[in-house]
Amino acid sequence: MDVINVNLALEKRLLAKRRSVMIAAMLIITAVVFFTYLKRDAIYAQMNAWLLIPKPERFTELYFSDHTNLPKRVSAGDRMRFSFVIVNHEGNARSYGYSVHLIGAENVDPIVVRDVTDVASEESKEVQVGFDVPERFETGEVVVQLTDMSQQIHFWINKPE
């Protein structure tokens, strides 16, 4: 009987210790969470200083609006039309200078269009382009270039056979 009472007493003490440890752990966790909440701005600033917070990527998209229907065959003197899209992911509104070149036409200034367009942040703008194909045209590459960036797109055109 005494052995049973001693075992019960030991179990009660052990349970009391476990309860005390659990309560202490819960209090510590609560204090850490509360402290973190109070100091979240300072913690975020320090993590940012250590470069642990990812920075958004800044970039510009440039592509043809309908790449499957770009002109392929054009005659000298024809009006050629196509469009391209600029998408601004730079984080602020931007003015984009662009130029359109026709490379391969003899005795012709390769720049056929030069202009500027404004695009708001996280917006896109479709730019319509049209120009007359020069008289001495055989085969050429049409290049759209963002003038203040090293970004360009192109396609080829030929005269009809």
C-alpha positions in Angstrom: 0.0 0.0 0.0 2.8 2.4 0.9 4.5 1.6 -2.5 1.3 2.5 -4.3 0.9 5.8 -2.4 4.6 6.7 -3.1 4.1 6.0 -6.8 0.9 8.1 -6.9 2.7 10.9 -5.1 5.6 10.7 -7.6 3.2 10.8 -10.5 1.4 13.9 -9.1 4.8 15.7 -8.7 5.8 14.7 -12.2 2.5 16.0 -13.6 2.8 19.2 -11.7 6.4 19.7 -13.1 5.1 19.0 -16.7 2.3 21.4 -16.2 4.7 24.1 -14.9 7.0 23.5 -17.9 4.1 23.7 -20.3 2.8 26.9 -18.8 6.3 28.5 -18.8 6.8 27.5 -22.5 3.4 28.9 -23.4 4.3 32.2 -21.6 7.6 32.4 -23.4 6.0 31.7 -26.8 3.3 34.3 -26.1 6.0 36.9 -25.1 8.0 36.2 -28.3 5.0 36.6 -30.5 3.9 39.8 -28.7 7.4 41.3 -28.9 7.6 40.3 -32.6 4.3 42.0 -33.3 5.3 45.2 -31.5 8.7 45.4 -33.3 7.5 44.1 -36.7 8.6 47.3 -38.5 12.1 47.2 -37.1 12.4 43.5 -37.8 11.2 44.0 -41.4 13.7 46.9 -41.8 16.6 44.8 -40.5 15.6 41.8 -42.7 15.4 44.2 -45.7 18.9 45.6 -44.8 20.2 42.1 -44.8 18.6 41.6 -48.2 16.3 38.8 -46.9 13.2 40.5 -48.3 12.8 39.8 -52.1 12.8 42.9 -54.3 10.2 43.1 -57.2 11.7 42.5 -60.6 11.7 45.6 -62.9 11.4 45.0 -66.6 9.7 45.9 -69.8 8.0 43.6 -72.2 8.1 44.2 -76.0 6.3 42.0 -78.5 4.2 42.1 -81.7 0.5 42.3 -81.2 -0.4 39.6 -83.7 2.9 37.9 -84.6 1.1 35.3 -86.8 -0.3 38.0 -89.1 2.8 40.2 -89.6 3.3 41.2 -93.2 5.5 38.8 -95.2 5.3 40.0 -98.7 5.0 43.7 -99.7 5.6 45.6 -102.9 7.6 48.7 -103.3 5.4 51.8 -102.7 2.9 49.8 -100.5 1.8 51.0 -97.1 3.0 48.5 -94.5 1.1 48.3 -91.2 1.7 46.3 -88.0 1.5 46.9 -84.3 3.6 46.1 -81.2 2.9 46.2 -77.5 5.0 47.7 -74.7 4.2 46.5 -71.1 5.7 48.5 -68.3 6.8 46.5 -65.2 9.4 49.1 -64.1 7.5 50.3 -61.0 6.6 53.8 -62.2 5.2 55.5 -65.3 7.7 55.8 -68.2 8.2 57.4 -71.6 9.5 54.9 -74.1 11.3 56.1 -77.1 11.2 53.7 -80.0 12.3 53.5 -83.6 11.3 51.2 -86.5 14.1 50.3 -89.0 13.8 48.8 -92.4 17.2 47.2 -93.0 18.0 46.0 -96.5 16.4 48.7 -98.7 19.0 50.3 -100.9 19.8 54.0 -100.6 17.2 54.5 -97.9 17.6 55.8 -94.3 17.0 52.6 -92.3 14.9 54.5 -89.7 11.3 54.8 -91.0 9.5 55.7 -87.8 10.8 57.4 -84.6 8.5 58.4 -81.7 7.9 58.3 -78.0 4.9 56.8 -76.1 4.0 57.0 -72.4 3.0 53.9 -70.5 1.8 53.9 -66.9 3.2 51.4 -64.4 1.8 47.9 -64.7 0.0 48.9 -67.9 0.4 48.1 -71.6 0.2 50.2 -74.7 -0.3 49.0 -78.3 1.5 51.1 -80.8 0.3 51.1 -84.4 3.0 51.6 -87.1 2.6 52.4 -90.7 5.1 53.4 -93.4 5.6 53.3 -97.1 7.9 50.7 -98.5 10.7 52.4 -100.6 10.8 51.9 -104.3 14.1 50.0 -104.3 13.0 47.3 -102.0 13.8 43.6 -102.5 14.1 41.9 -99.0 14.4 43.5 -95.6 14.3 43.1 -91.9 11.9 45.3 -89.9 13.3 46.0 -86.5 11.4 47.7 -83.6 13.8 49.0 -81.0 13.3 50.7 -77.7 15.8 53.5 -78.0 16.7 53.9 -74.4 16.9 50.2 -73.7 18.8 47.3 -75.4 15.6 45.6 -76.4 14.3 44.9 -79.9 12.1 42.6 -81.9 12.1 42.0 -85.7 10.6 40.2 -88.6 11.5 39.8 -92.3 9.6 40.9 -95.4 10.1 40.2 -99.1 8.7 41.6 -102.3 6.1 39.3 -104.0 7.4 36.8 -106.5 
